[in-house]
Structure formats: C-alpha cells, structure tokens
Amino acid sequence: MKRLIYTIAILLTAGPLLAAETSAGRNTGNTFSEVVVILFLIALLFLIVSLVLLKTVQIMANEIKNPSLVTLEEPKRMLEYSEWEATEKSSPGIWSKLMGLRPISEEKDIMMDHEFDGIVELDNPTPAWFMGLFYSTILFAVVYMLNYHVFEWSPLQDEEYAIEMKAAEVEKAAFLANSGELIDENSVKVSTEAGVIAAGKAVYTQNCIACHGVLGEGTVGPNLADDSWIHGGTVNDIFKTIKYGVPEKGMIAWEKTLTPKQTSDLSNYILSLQGTNPPNPKAPQGVKL
C-alpha cells in the first residue's frame, strides 16, 4: 500500500513537468508529448482506483474480524477488539479522515431521529476528499476568471485561434518558399509569370550564354529560339536535359549546381524564347515541333 502511495506521489510531482513538455511539443507541432501526458493520466487514474479498492478491501477485512459477532465465550478476542477500538478512536488514520469513516461503535452518535421497520439512517458527514474537490472547483473558477477575463494573462478561444492562424500563415509561407526544392522533371509546371521568367533569365545569363548565346541563338550549343528540339521541347523534357545533361555532346549535368527551383525557372525562360527570332541564329537541329 505504501509503495502505491509513493508511486502516485511521484506521478503527481511529474505531472507539471509533463504538462510543460506538452506545451513545448504543441509549439513545435510534436504530438508525442501529448500522448505521454494522456498515458500518464490513465496510469494515475488506474493507480488511484487501485488504491481505493485495496483500501476498501482492507476495511472490509477488518470489519469481518469485528468481535461484535463473537460470543461472550471468547473473552480474549473481545479484549483484543476493545484495545483495537480504543486505538482507532484515539488516532484515526489519514484515510479514515479523508473518507469520513467513523468506527462502528460511534454509529449511535450519528443516528438520525426517525426509524422505519427497525432501520435507522445515519447522518454521515460529507467526506473530506469530496469537500476538498468541491472547494478546489470554486478556486479554479476564481483563478480562471482572473486569468482570462480580469487580467487577461492568457488569450481566450477566439484570440488563441487568431494567434494559431497567424502562426500557420508563417509556416505556410516558409513551406511555399522551400517547396521549389521538391520540383523534379515529373512535377515541373509551365509558368509565364514575370518573376519566374526574370529569375530564369538571370540563371541563363550566368550559366548558359557561352554555349547558347545571349539571346538563345545558339553557338557551340543548339539554337533555343527555334521550334526544333533534339531532346524534346516540353517543360519536362527541358528540365530533364538541364538536370542530367547530355555528356556525350558536351552538355554537363546541372543538378548539383542549380537548385530544382532554379532549374524550373530556367526551363520556363527557355520556353519563353520560342519565336523571338534572334539575329544570326544557328541552323535548326533535331525534330521540329
């Protein structure tokens, strides 16, 4: 029994720490701490129920030994019971105080006046644990009101919702900023946005002019402004050609130099060169689309 009580005390001490960990887990989107706290509460409830049951069984076992059922032919046992009863009266245990238990010998002191068919009702007081729970709810209500409605230390539900939505917008913006790193030759999309074309042109100017010319007219590499393509002219084909290169024809692989977002922007810029008719174009190569 003592070990069980010590275990519950340890769990009650660890409760605030787990709650703090849960709060930190929520801020980082981690649900593991929440699961730990739920398991902690289940274990605590189980231990409390076990404690109540064990103590109840113990009390019932003591009542079974009640010498009031013993005949006068057993004076020794009666004497032992009298000594035990005197001890119980002089020093009731903590459990008896919490549960509001009274010895059987004191039942006459709490009997009510009315009687029916030989049955008398006892005027048992409300147990201390129940009154403690009742007063704690009142205390909680006062603290809750002061916290949320008087001093406004913590946000209300609608305010908390607004805060979480704002945080979600920040996370969404961060995700979208990094979503370009998830692009590959299968997921790349055609885009005519000015920002995309400008970003692709910057990449082209820095890396592709030497082989394909300033305007995509072609020099060492093929003309990118006509409608003929050697390795395909869709945005997916262009992305793949840039990413993996064509080593046998001198086109290096750019996947370790350019990010997927840069490769996507460059692919869309090359598509935008179609039909621009730059001066001194290189002769068409490949298949005309």
C-alpha positions in Angstrom: 0.0 0.0 0.0 2.8 2.4 0.9 4.6 1.7 -2.4 1.4 2.5 -4.3 1.0 5.8 -2.4 4.6 6.7 -3.1 4.1 5.9 -6.8 1.1 8.2 -7.0 3.0 11.0 -5.3 5.8 10.6 -7.8 3.4 10.8 -10.7 1.7 13.9 -9.3 5.1 15.5 -9.0 5.9 14.6 -12.6 2.6 15.9 -13.9 3.6 19.6 -14.2 6.8 18.6 -15.9 4.9 16.6 -18.5 2.4 19.4 -19.0 5.2 21.8 -19.7 6.7 19.3 -22.1 3.3 19.0 -23.8 3.1 22.8 -24.2 6.6 22.8 -25.8 5.5 19.9 -28.1 2.5 21.8 -29.3 4.6 24.8 -30.2 6.7 22.6 -32.4 3.9 20.6 -33.8 5.0 17.5 -31.9 2.2 15.2 -30.6 4.5 12.7 -28.8 4.4 14.7 -25.6 0.6 14.9 -25.7 0.4 11.1 -25.9 2.8 10.8 -22.9 0.5 13.0 -20.8 -2.6 11.1 -21.8 -0.9 7.8 -20.8 0.3 9.5 -17.6 -3.3 10.5 -16.7 -4.6 7.0 -17.5 -1.9 5.4 -15.3 -2.7 7.9 -12.5 -6.4 7.2 -12.6 -5.7 3.4 -12.6 -3.4 3.8 -9.5 -6.0 5.9 -7.6 -8.8 3.4 -8.4 -6.5 0.5 -7.3 -5.7 2.4 -4.1 -9.3 2.9 -3.3 -10.2 -0.7 -4.0 -7.3 -2.0 -1.9 -8.1 0.2 1.0 -11.8 -0.8 0.8 -10.9 -4.4 0.8 -8.7 -3.8 3.8 -11.5 -2.1 5.7 -13.9 -4.9 4.8 -11.4 -7.4 6.1 -11.2 -5.6 9.4 -15.0 -5.4 9.6 -15.1 -9.2 9.1 -13.0 -9.5 12.2 -15.4 -7.4 14.2 -15.8 -9.1 17.5 -19.4 -7.8 17.9 -20.3 -11.1 16.2 -18.3 -13.1 18.7 -19.9 -14.7 21.7 -19.0 -14.0 25.3 -17.3 -17.3 25.4 -14.3 -15.6 23.8 -13.2 -13.0 26.3 -9.7 -12.8 24.9 -10.8 -11.8 21.4 -13.3 -9.3 23.0 -10.4 -7.8 24.9 -8.3 -7.6 21.8 -11.1 -5.8 20.0 -11.6 -3.4 22.8 -7.9 -2.4 22.7 -8.1 -2.1 18.9 -11.2 0.0 19.1 -9.6 2.3 21.7 -6.6 2.8 19.5 -8.8 3.6 16.4 -10.8 6.1 18.4 -7.7 7.9 19.8 -5.8 8.1 16.5 -7.9 7.8 13.3 -5.8 7.3 10.2 -5.4 9.8 7.3 -7.5 7.5 5.1 -10.4 7.5 7.6 -10.3 11.3 7.8 -10.3 11.7 4.0 -13.1 9.2 3.5 -15.1 10.5 6.5 -15.2 7.0 8.1 -16.4 6.5 11.6 -15.9 3.4 13.8 -19.0 1.2 14.2 -19.0 1.9 17.9 -19.8 5.6 17.1 -22.8 4.9 15.0 -25.1 5.7 17.9 -23.8 9.2 17.9 -24.7 9.9 14.3 -28.1 8.1 14.2 -31.0 10.2 12.9 -34.2 10.5 14.9 -36.6 8.7 12.6 -36.8 4.9 12.2 -38.7 2.7 9.9 -39.2 -1.1 10.2 -36.2 -1.3 12.5 -33.9 0.5 10.1 -32.2 3.7 11.3 -30.5 6.1 9.0 -27.0 7.5 9.8 -26.2 11.2 9.4 -22.8 10.7 7.8 -20.9 13.9 7.1 -19.6 14.6 3.6 -16.1 13.1 3.2 -13.2 15.4 3.4 -11.9 14.5 -0.1 -15.3 15.4 -1.6 -15.4 18.8 0.1 -11.8 19.4 -0.9 -12.7 18.7 -4.5 -15.8 21.0 -4.2 -13.7 23.9 -2.8 -11.0 23.3 -5.5 -13.6 23.8 -8.2 -14.5 27.1 -6.7 -10.8 28.1 -6.5 -10.3 27.0 -10.1 -13.3 29.2 -11.2 -11.8 32.2 -9.5 -8.4 31.7 -11.0 -9.9 31.1 -14.4 -11.9 34.3 -14.2 -8.9 36.3 -13.1 -6.6 34.8 -15.7 -8.9 35.1 -18.8 -11.3 37.8 -18.0 -9.8 40.2 -15.5 -6.1 40.4 -16.0 -6.2 38.8 -19.5 -2.9 37.0 -18.9 -4.0 34.2 -21.3 -5.8 34.5 -24.6 -9.4 33.5 -25.0 -10.5 30.9 -27.5 -11.1 33.3 -30.4 -7.8 35.1 -29.7 -5.9 31.8 -29.5 -7.5 30.8 -32.8 -6.3 34.1 -34.4 -2.8 33.6 -33.0 -2.6 30.0 -34.3 -3.9 31.1 -37.7 -1.2 33.7 -37.9 1.5 31.2 -37.0 0.1 28.8 -39.6 0.4 31.5 -42.2 4.0 32.0 -41.3 4.6 28.2 -41.6 2.7 28.1 -44.9 4.9 30.9 -46.3 8.0 29.1 -45.2 6.8 25.9 -46.8 5.9 27.5 -50.1 9.3 29.2 -50.1 11.0 25.8 -49.8 8.5 23.9 -52.0 10.7 24.7 -55.0 13.2 22.2 -53.7 10.5 19.5 -54.3 10.3 20.1 -58.1 11.6 17.4 -60.5 11.2 16.6 -64.1 7.8 15.0 -63.5 6.3 17.7 -61.3 7.6 20.9 -63.1 4.9 23.1 -64.4 4.8 25.7 -67.2 4.8 29.3 -65.9 4.6 32.6 -67.7 4.9 34.7 -64.5 7.2 37.7 -64.9 9.1 36.8 -61.7 9.7 33.2 -62.9 10.9 34.4 -66.3 13.2 37.0 -64.8 14.7 34.5 -62.3 15.2 32.0 -65.2 16.9 34.7 -67.3 19.3 35.5 -64.5 20.3 31.8 -64.3 20.6 31.6 -68.1 22.8 34.8 -68.3 25.1 33.4 -65.6 25.5 29.8 -66.9 24.2 29.3 -70.4 25.4 32.2 -72.6 28.7 30.7 -73.5 27.1 27.7 -75.3 23.7 29.0 -76.4 24.2 32.7 -77.0 22.9 35.8 -75.3 19.5 35.6 -76.9 19.4 31.8 -77.2 20.5 31.9 -80.9 23.0 29.1 -80.3 26.8 29.0 -80.6 28.5 25.8 -79.5 25.2 24.5 -78.3 21.9 24.3 -80.3 19.6 27.2 -81.0 17.0 27.5 -78.3 14.8 30.1 -80.0 13.6 28.0 -82.9 10.9 25.3 -82.9 13.3 22.3 -83.3 14.4 20.2 -80.4 17.0 17.4 -80.0 15.9 16.0 -76.7 12.2 17.2 -76.5 10.7 20.6 -76.2 8.2 20.3 -73.3 9.0 21.9 -70.0 9.5 18.4 -68.5 12.0 17.5 -71.3 13.9 20.7 -70.9 14.1 20.3 -67.1 15.4 16.8 -67.6 18.0 17.8 -70.1 19.3 20.6 -67.9 19.3 18.4 -64.8 21.0 15.3 -66.1 22.8 16.9 -69.1 24.0 15.2 -72.3 27.6 14.3 -71.5 28.3 12.7 -74.9 27.5 16.1 -76.6 29.3 18.3 -74.0 26.2 19.3 -72.1 27.0 18.9 -68.4 24.6 17.9 -65.7 23.5 20.9 -63.7 21.6 19.1 -60.8 24.5 19.7 -58.4 24.9 23.3 -59.4 21.4 24.5 -59.8 18.6 24.0 -57.3 15.3 22.4 -58.6 13.7 25.9 -58.4 16.4 27.5 -60.5 16.2 24.6 -63.0 12.4 25.1 -63.2 12.8 28.9 -63.7 15.4 28.3 -66.4 13.2 25.8 -68.2 10.4 28.2 -68.4 12.7 31.0 -69.6 14.0 28.8 -72.4 10.4 28.1 -73.4 9.7 31.9 -73.5 12.5 32.2 -76.1 10.4 30.4 -78.7 9.6 32.6 -81.8 11.8 35.5 -80.7 13.9 35.2 -83.9 17.3 36.4 -82.5 19.9 37.7 -85.1 22.4 35.2 -86.5 20.6 32.1 -85.4 22.2 28.7 -85.6 20.6 26.3 -88.0 17.8 24.2 -86.6 18.7 20.8 -85.1 16.6 17.9 -84.0 12.9 17.4 -84.5 10.6 20.3 -85.4 7.6 20.6 -83.1 
